[in-house]
Amino acid sequence: MSFTHQKRPYRANCIQFTKDTLSSILALFDNSESLRDGEYILIRTLKGITCLQKGDWIVTGENGESKFYTDGTFKIKYKEI
């Protein structure tokens, strides 16, 4: 038997990495550090180390899990509500 499915609506908190949000992002993640005068952020997660560069997005879902996206991918997957 085959069914057609659609994802349920998903609400998430999103923050884009910019020079103005650097300190907020570092405060969100205990195991993070800024590199090259704030051009990059290294975030240590259970899955490994993620490197963000300016313009990238952090998306924290309803379950508290954070995902990381480039600006281009973020704009395809999410829209502001």
Summary of the structure (lengths in Angstrom):
residues: 81
radius of gyration: 14.6
end to end distance: 35.8
largest distance: 56.0
contacts: 168
relative contact order: 0.21
helix: 17%
strand: 37%
